[in-house]
Amino acid sequence: MKIILTFCLLLLTHTVTQAQIPGKVLDAETNAPLQGTRIYNLETNQVQITDDSGRFTLPSEGEYRFQIKGYDPTTLTIKSNKFFTLQLNLSALGLNEVIVNANQIPKTLKKAMTTIEVISQKEINRGNDINIAQVLNRAPGIFMQSGALNTNRLTIRGIGSRTLYGTSKIRAYFKDIPLTNGSGETTIEDFELASISRIEVVKGVPSSIYGAGLGGAIHLTPKNSSLHETSVHSQLTMGSFGLLKSSLNFNYGSTNNSYRGVYSNTHSEGYRDNNQYDRQTFTLATNHYIDYKNELSIVASYVDLKAFIPSSVNESTFLNSPTDAAFTWGKSKGFEESKRGLLGITWSHDYRKKLKQITSVFGSFREGYEPRPFNVLEEHTLAYGIRSRLLGTVQLFENPLNFTMGGEKFKDHYRSKTFQNLYEDFPDGTGSVKGASLSDFRDDRSYYNLFLETNYELSKNTSLEFGLNYNKTIYELKDNFIASEANPDQSGAYRFRRILSPKIGFSFLATNEISLYSTVSHGFSPISLAETLLPNGQINTNLKPETGWNYEVGTRGTLFQNKLQFSVALYRLDIRNLVVSRRVANDQYIGINAGQTRHDGFEIGLNYSWVDTKQLDLKTFINGTFNHFKFKEFIDGDNDFSGNDLTGVPSELLNAGIDFTTEFGVYGSVNYQQIGSQPMSDSNHLYSDSYGLTNLKIGYKTQVLEQLKMNIFVGVDNVFGESYASQILINARGFGGNAPRYYYPGFPVNYYTGIAINYIL
């Protein structure tokens, strides 16, 4: 009997020691599965390769090396047979191999059939960590004007340039959570840069996946929580004009669960009068790898903002007193105060080896209060929705066909009230005072998208892509204000026609390092409810959404043993039913369809690694955007602007810079940006001046203790004190004999310095 028990015990022990170890290999920033990762057993020299889902099964415990092109290799000693997840970091020269999720079918950047800009963590850290406009403006085809930290307008290939305040016609997501509201308006500048690890920008028309959005789509990837690590990162930054920012970043990660939280507090007195800015943010990201088939992630964000508004000024003030606020905004002490939060939960489930489901549910809210010289605005927004899709692979004629299909349902409830601003009835210094009610609206906005996208590998080097999106958008307005002859009831509904948007793309790998691609896609942008309202209070049901076709060819790749990374794109975007905001009174506008625009452009980006050694890492970059944007047909009343340059877009953008790092811990970056002149009016009778900005940052990193790192840095923005307009208000008009206010003065030379400490437990 003892012999039998001993034998059973030995057999059980042998079974346990030989138990297989399952796991996954993922991108550390996006959690995209890394197919084709080679896993070397350093004791037996056996090699395994991860499958389409990044999965693997190891035969036993031991020391293993995980390696894939474009990512830093990692060696680990595995001592447990439990499910195991590993995250790999993108290498410095691995951008062409990075897995992008922008088209929802994960693929390497070099195989993408759309022009996609990937802005990495290193590029985010090149300058100050205060203004996202600096980060986005380094990428070709993208232009973000910044009148103040809370006053920005983003355009991609000229789309969005006609929006007077803010950003529209561009989709944006924080992971899988939509940041674009039901009217197509987007705000991304409030997010803390320290909480973002990567920004992916899809240029062109991404409607086959994302629905409404002629300009493109922006993916903000929150800084991922890291497995197998517990760390705390703290940073303090001080600078010109009362800048003071502190942030705290903590991470806890076990084998299959991780949590990251980022808190920040930013204060600035501002360069101009009535320009104080205060913002607190908190961001949470968690990952939970439940088992071989199930993953759960949670992302949440909260922003508490109060920012005063200096607004735009006329030419005389811009040239002679750029620190002044607009008179009425300064006297009323106008500001923007908002609290907003969002929460998203994503569940990923593998049904089988080549079929996967990803479902996200999300919700958000925003409470806003904005005293303006002409009224006081109160806003309340509650939004929620779901996005679900299947990703799979099937064999078609012996070649793989990758596909994604699914839908997105979104709804937001927007409540707005306006009140009289009685600031003129009180002595100077009092500022805005809320008076009698002027309006009370409830706006329910909803849409749904059904989408399909396929990627078929015709051969090893040739792929064909086809996409289709079906969209339905509805606005319903309820006017709760007491109707009268002076205030007619504006209740009503606006239902867009159902829109079908196709896309077809082609990709060819000329070599292992160089790819060619081409795409044709259709898209549209919704009309804001404010644009649909006529002066008599009725909804203009004849107003049509803007639609367009995008035609594009491009190439990307590497040369000279991966030292040179390049991308080139040539495109034409034709827009029909151009929606124009016609000014009918001071700060009051209505929307009209006024014609067509044609956007022809050329974009190029070059990155070269001159030295890549332990002693010195030296790289340069240069990118250019050359635009030829025209009103193909534009008739506004008695004015015919056909053939004129598109308003509010510079003719060229140029960025160049140098990055270096030494083995002694010294690092630095120099960036130069040239902005061409831009038409400020549809008649083209007035253009802004071109200008160039130089920014500099230098720092020192050192290992203080085995677990403690320190980073000290100093930076200078606008090194040569260039005088320039950081944002233009197009088609500005003067009222009451006053000169039109076109200009937002930009910062003069300004400085910042800081210290960051990272402690790994």
HUPERA-V24511 format. One record per residue. N is the residue number from 1. SS is DSSP state (h for helix, s for strand, l for the rest). Layout:
n:N ss:SS
n:N ss:SS
This chain:
n:1 ss:l
n:2 ss:h
n:3 ss:h
n:4 ss:h
n:5 ss:h
n:6 ss:h
n:7 ss:h
n:8 ss:h
n:9 ss:h
n:10 ss:h
n:11 ss:h
n:12 ss:h
n:13 ss:h
n:14 ss:h
n:15 ss:h
n:16 ss:h
n:17 ss:h
n:18 ss:l
n:19 ss:l
n:20 ss:l
n:21 ss:s
n:22 ss:s
n:23 ss:s
n:24 ss:s
n:25 ss:s
n:26 ss:s
n:27 ss:s
n:28 ss:l
n:29 ss:l
n:30 ss:l
n:31 ss:l
n:32 ss:l
n:33 ss:s
n:34 ss:l
n:35 ss:l
n:36 ss:l
n:37 ss:l
n:38 ss:s
n:39 ss:s
n:40 ss:s
n:41 ss:s
n:42 ss:l
n:43 ss:l
n:44 ss:l
n:45 ss:l
n:46 ss:l
n:47 ss:s
n:48 ss:s
n:49 ss:s
n:50 ss:l
n:51 ss:l
n:52 ss:l
n:53 ss:l
n:54 ss:l
n:55 ss:s
n:56 ss:s
n:57 ss:s
n:58 ss:s
n:59 ss:l
n:60 ss:l
n:61 ss:l
n:62 ss:s
n:63 ss:s
n:64 ss:s
n:65 ss:s
n:66 ss:s
n:67 ss:s
n:68 ss:l
n:69 ss:l
n:70 ss:l
n:71 ss:s
n:72 ss:l
n:73 ss:l
n:74 ss:s
n:75 ss:s
n:76 ss:s
n:77 ss:s
n:78 ss:s
n:79 ss:l
n:80 ss:l
n:81 ss:l
n:82 ss:l
n:83 ss:l
n:84 ss:s
n:85 ss:s
n:86 ss:s
n:87 ss:s
n:88 ss:s
n:89 ss:l
n:90 ss:s
n:91 ss:l
n:92 ss:l
n:93 ss:l
n:94 ss:l
n:95 ss:h
n:96 ss:h
n:97 ss:h
n:98 ss:l
n:99 ss:s
n:100 ss:s
n:101 ss:l
n:102 ss:l
n:103 ss:l
n:104 ss:l
n:105 ss:l
n:106 ss:l
n:107 ss:s
n:108 ss:s
n:109 ss:h
n:110 ss:h
n:111 ss:h
n:112 ss:l
n:113 ss:l
n:114 ss:l
n:115 ss:l
n:116 ss:s
n:117 ss:s
n:118 ss:s
n:119 ss:s
n:120 ss:l
n:121 ss:h
n:122 ss:h
n:123 ss:h
n:124 ss:h
n:125 ss:l
n:126 ss:l
n:127 ss:l
n:128 ss:l
n:129 ss:l
n:130 ss:l
n:131 ss:l
n:132 ss:h
n:133 ss:h
n:134 ss:h
n:135 ss:h
n:136 ss:h
n:137 ss:l
n:138 ss:l
n:139 ss:l
n:140 ss:l
n:141 ss:l
n:142 ss:s
n:143 ss:s
n:144 ss:s
n:145 ss:s
n:146 ss:s
n:147 ss:s
n:148 ss:s
n:149 ss:l
n:150 ss:l
n:151 ss:s
n:152 ss:s
n:153 ss:s
n:154 ss:s
n:155 ss:s
n:156 ss:s
n:157 ss:l
n:158 ss:l
n:159 ss:s
n:160 ss:l
n:161 ss:l
n:162 ss:l
n:163 ss:l
n:164 ss:l
n:165 ss:l
n:166 ss:l
n:167 ss:s
n:168 ss:s
n:169 ss:l
n:170 ss:l
n:171 ss:s
n:172 ss:s
n:173 ss:s
n:174 ss:s
n:175 ss:l
n:176 ss:l
n:177 ss:s
n:178 ss:s
n:179 ss:l
n:180 ss:s
n:181 ss:l
n:182 ss:l
n:183 ss:l
n:184 ss:l
n:185 ss:s
n:186 ss:s
n:187 ss:l
n:188 ss:l
n:189 ss:l
n:190 ss:l
n:191 ss:l
n:192 ss:l
n:193 ss:h
n:194 ss:h
n:195 ss:h
n:196 ss:s
n:197 ss:s
n:198 ss:s
n:199 ss:s
n:200 ss:s
n:201 ss:s
n:202 ss:s
n:203 ss:s
n:204 ss:l
n:205 ss:l
n:206 ss:l
n:207 ss:h
n:208 ss:h
n:209 ss:h
n:210 ss:h
n:211 ss:l
n:212 ss:l
n:213 ss:l
n:214 ss:l
n:215 ss:l
n:216 ss:s
n:217 ss:s
n:218 ss:s
n:219 ss:s
n:220 ss:s
n:221 ss:s
n:222 ss:s
n:223 ss:l
n:224 ss:l
n:225 ss:l
n:226 ss:l
n:227 ss:l
n:228 ss:l
n:229 ss:l
n:230 ss:s
n:231 ss:s
n:232 ss:s
n:233 ss:s
n:234 ss:s
n:235 ss:s
n:236 ss:s
n:237 ss:s
n:238 ss:s
n:239 ss:s
n:240 ss:l
n:241 ss:l
n:242 ss:l
n:243 ss:s
n:244 ss:s
n:245 ss:s
n:246 ss:s
n:247 ss:s
n:248 ss:s
n:249 ss:s
n:250 ss:s
n:251 ss:s
n:252 ss:s
n:253 ss:s
n:254 ss:l
n:255 ss:l
n:256 ss:l
n:257 ss:s
n:258 ss:s
n:259 ss:s
n:260 ss:s
n:261 ss:s
n:262 ss:s
n:263 ss:s
n:264 ss:s
n:265 ss:s
n:266 ss:s
n:267 ss:s
n:268 ss:s
n:269 ss:l
n:270 ss:l
n:271 ss:l
n:272 ss:l
n:273 ss:l
n:274 ss:l
n:275 ss:l
n:276 ss:l
n:277 ss:s
n:278 ss:s
n:279 ss:s
n:280 ss:s
n:281 ss:s
n:282 ss:s
n:283 ss:s
n:284 ss:s
n:285 ss:s
n:286 ss:s
n:287 ss:s
n:288 ss:s
n:289 ss:s
n:290 ss:l
n:291 ss:l
n:292 ss:l
n:293 ss:l
n:294 ss:s
n:295 ss:s
n:296 ss:s
n:297 ss:s
n:298 ss:s
n:299 ss:s
n:300 ss:s
n:301 ss:s
n:302 ss:s
n:303 ss:s
n:304 ss:s
n:305 ss:s
n:306 ss:s
n:307 ss:s
n:308 ss:s
n:309 ss:l
n:310 ss:l
n:311 ss:l
n:312 ss:l
n:313 ss:s
n:314 ss:l
n:315 ss:h
n:316 ss:h
n:317 ss:h
n:318 ss:h
n:319 ss:h
n:320 ss:h
n:321 ss:l
n:322 ss:l
n:323 ss:l
n:324 ss:l
n:325 ss:l
n:326 ss:l
n:327 ss:h
n:328 ss:h
n:329 ss:h
n:330 ss:h
n:331 ss:h
n:332 ss:h
n:333 ss:l
n:334 ss:l
n:335 ss:s
n:336 ss:s
n:337 ss:s
n:338 ss:s
n:339 ss:s
n:340 ss:s
n:341 ss:s
n:342 ss:s
n:343 ss:s
n:344 ss:s
n:345 ss:s
n:346 ss:s
n:347 ss:s
n:348 ss:s
n:349 ss:s
n:350 ss:s
n:351 ss:s
n:352 ss:s
n:353 ss:l
n:354 ss:l
n:355 ss:s
n:356 ss:s
n:357 ss:s
n:358 ss:s
n:359 ss:s
n:360 ss:s
n:361 ss:s
n:362 ss:s
n:363 ss:s
n:364 ss:s
n:365 ss:s
n:366 ss:s
n:367 ss:s
n:368 ss:s
n:369 ss:s
n:370 ss:s
n:371 ss:s
n:372 ss:s
n:373 ss:l
n:374 ss:l
n:375 ss:s
n:376 ss:s
n:377 ss:s
n:378 ss:s
n:379 ss:s
n:380 ss:s
n:381 ss:s
n:382 ss:s
n:383 ss:s
n:384 ss:s
n:385 ss:s
n:386 ss:s
n:387 ss:s
n:388 ss:s
n:389 ss:s
n:390 ss:s
n:391 ss:s
n:392 ss:s
n:393 ss:s
n:394 ss:s
n:395 ss:s
n:396 ss:s
n:397 ss:l
n:398 ss:l
n:399 ss:s
n:400 ss:s
n:401 ss:s
n:402 ss:s
n:403 ss:s
n:404 ss:s
n:405 ss:s
n:406 ss:s
n:407 ss:s
n:408 ss:s
n:409 ss:s
n:410 ss:s
n:411 ss:s
n:412 ss:s
n:413 ss:s
n:414 ss:s
n:415 ss:s
n:416 ss:s
n:417 ss:s
n:418 ss:s
n:419 ss:s
n:420 ss:s
n:421 ss:s
n:422 ss:l
n:423 ss:h
n:424 ss:h
n:425 ss:h
n:426 ss:l
n:427 ss:l
n:428 ss:l
n:429 ss:l
n:430 ss:l
n:431 ss:l
n:432 ss:l
n:433 ss:l
n:434 ss:s
n:435 ss:s
n:436 ss:s
n:437 ss:s
n:438 ss:s
n:439 ss:s
n:440 ss:s
n:441 ss:s
n:442 ss:s
n:443 ss:s
n:444 ss:s
n:445 ss:s
n:446 ss:s
n:447 ss:s
n:448 ss:s
n:449 ss:s
n:450 ss:s
n:451 ss:s
n:452 ss:s
n:453 ss:s
n:454 ss:s
n:455 ss:s
n:456 ss:s
n:457 ss:s
n:458 ss:l
n:459 ss:l
n:460 ss:l
n:461 ss:l
n:462 ss:s
n:463 ss:s
n:464 ss:s
n:465 ss:s
n:466 ss:s
n:467 ss:s
n:468 ss:s
n:469 ss:s
n:470 ss:s
n:471 ss:s
n:472 ss:s
n:473 ss:s
n:474 ss:s
n:475 ss:s
n:476 ss:s
n:477 ss:s
n:478 ss:s
n:479 ss:s
n:480 ss:l
n:481 ss:l
n:482 ss:l
n:483 ss:l
n:484 ss:l
n:485 ss:l
n:486 ss:l
n:487 ss:l
n:488 ss:l
n:489 ss:l
n:490 ss:l
n:491 ss:l
n:492 ss:s
n:493 ss:s
n:494 ss:s
n:495 ss:s
n:496 ss:l
n:497 ss:l
n:498 ss:l
n:499 ss:s
n:500 ss:s
n:501 ss:s
n:502 ss:s
n:503 ss:s
n:504 ss:s
n:505 ss:s
n:506 ss:s
n:507 ss:s
n:508 ss:s
n:509 ss:s
n:510 ss:l
n:511 ss:l
n:512 ss:l
n:513 ss:l
n:514 ss:s
n:515 ss:s
n:516 ss:s
n:517 ss:s
n:518 ss:s
n:519 ss:s
n:520 ss:s
n:521 ss:s
n:522 ss:s
n:523 ss:s
n:524 ss:s
n:525 ss:s
n:526 ss:l
n:527 ss:l
n:528 ss:l
n:529 ss:h
n:530 ss:h
n:531 ss:h
n:532 ss:h
n:533 ss:s
n:534 ss:l
n:535 ss:l
n:536 ss:l
n:537 ss:l
n:538 ss:l
n:539 ss:s
n:540 ss:l
n:541 ss:l
n:542 ss:l
n:543 ss:l
n:544 ss:l
n:545 ss:l
n:546 ss:s
n:547 ss:s
n:548 ss:s
n:549 ss:s
n:550 ss:s
n:551 ss:s
n:552 ss:s
n:553 ss:s
n:554 ss:s
n:555 ss:s
n:556 ss:s
n:557 ss:s
n:558 ss:s
n:559 ss:s
n:560 ss:l
n:561 ss:l
n:562 ss:l
n:563 ss:l
n:564 ss:s
n:565 ss:s
n:566 ss:s
n:567 ss:s
n:568 ss:s
n:569 ss:s
n:570 ss:s
n:571 ss:s
n:572 ss:s
n:573 ss:s
n:574 ss:s
n:575 ss:s
n:576 ss:s
n:577 ss:l
n:578 ss:l
n:579 ss:s
n:580 ss:s
n:581 ss:s
n:582 ss:s
n:583 ss:s
n:584 ss:s
n:585 ss:s
n:586 ss:l
n:587 ss:l
n:588 ss:s
n:589 ss:s
n:590 ss:s
n:591 ss:s
n:592 ss:s
n:593 ss:s
n:594 ss:l
n:595 ss:s
n:596 ss:s
n:597 ss:s
n:598 ss:s
n:599 ss:s
n:600 ss:s
n:601 ss:s
n:602 ss:s
n:603 ss:s
n:604 ss:s
n:605 ss:s
n:606 ss:s
n:607 ss:s
n:608 ss:s
n:609 ss:s
n:610 ss:s
n:611 ss:s
n:612 ss:s
n:613 ss:l
n:614 ss:l
n:615 ss:l
n:616 ss:s
n:617 ss:s
n:618 ss:s
n:619 ss:s
n:620 ss:s
n:621 ss:s
n:622 ss:s
n:623 ss:s
n:624 ss:s
n:625 ss:s
n:626 ss:s
n:627 ss:s
n:628 ss:s
n:629 ss:s
n:630 ss:s
n:631 ss:s
n:632 ss:s
n:633 ss:s
n:634 ss:s
n:635 ss:s
n:636 ss:s
n:637 ss:l
n:638 ss:l
n:639 ss:s
n:640 ss:s
n:641 ss:l
n:642 ss:l
n:643 ss:l
n:644 ss:l
n:645 ss:s
n:646 ss:l
n:647 ss:l
n:648 ss:l
n:649 ss:l
n:650 ss:l
n:651 ss:l
n:652 ss:s
n:653 ss:s
n:654 ss:s
n:655 ss:s
n:656 ss:s
n:657 ss:s
n:658 ss:s
n:659 ss:s
n:660 ss:s
n:661 ss:s
n:662 ss:s
n:663 ss:l
n:664 ss:l
n:665 ss:l
n:666 ss:s
n:667 ss:s
n:668 ss:s
n:669 ss:s
n:670 ss:s
n:671 ss:s
n:672 ss:s
n:673 ss:s
n:674 ss:s
n:675 ss:s
n:676 ss:l
n:677 ss:l
n:678 ss:l
n:679 ss:s
n:680 ss:l
n:681 ss:l
n:682 ss:l
n:683 ss:l
n:684 ss:l
n:685 ss:l
n:686 ss:l
n:687 ss:s
n:688 ss:l
n:689 ss:l
n:690 ss:l
n:691 ss:s
n:692 ss:s
n:693 ss:s
n:694 ss:s
n:695 ss:s
n:696 ss:s
n:697 ss:s
n:698 ss:s
n:699 ss:s
n:700 ss:s
n:701 ss:s
n:702 ss:s
n:703 ss:s
n:704 ss:s
n:705 ss:s
n:706 ss:l
n:707 ss:l
n:708 ss:s
n:709 ss:s
n:710 ss:s
n:711 ss:s
n:712 ss:s
n:713 ss:s
n:714 ss:s
n:715 ss:s
n:716 ss:s
n:717 ss:s
n:718 ss:l
n:719 ss:l
n:720 ss:l
n:721 ss:l
n:722 ss:l
n:723 ss:l
n:724 ss:l
n:725 ss:s
n:726 ss:s
n:727 ss:s
n:728 ss:s
n:729 ss:l
n:730 ss:l
n:731 ss:l
n:732 ss:l
n:733 ss:l
n:734 ss:l
n:735 ss:l
n:736 ss:l
n:737 ss:l
n:738 ss:l
n:739 ss:l
n:740 ss:l
n:741 ss:l
n:742 ss:l
n:743 ss:s
n:744 ss:s
n:745 ss:s
n:746 ss:l
n:747 ss:l
n:748 ss:l
n:749 ss:l
n:750 ss:s
n:751 ss:s
n:752 ss:s
n:753 ss:s
n:754 ss:s
n:755 ss:s
n:756 ss:s
n:757 ss:s
n:758 ss:s
n:759 ss:s
n:760 ss:s
n:761 ss:l
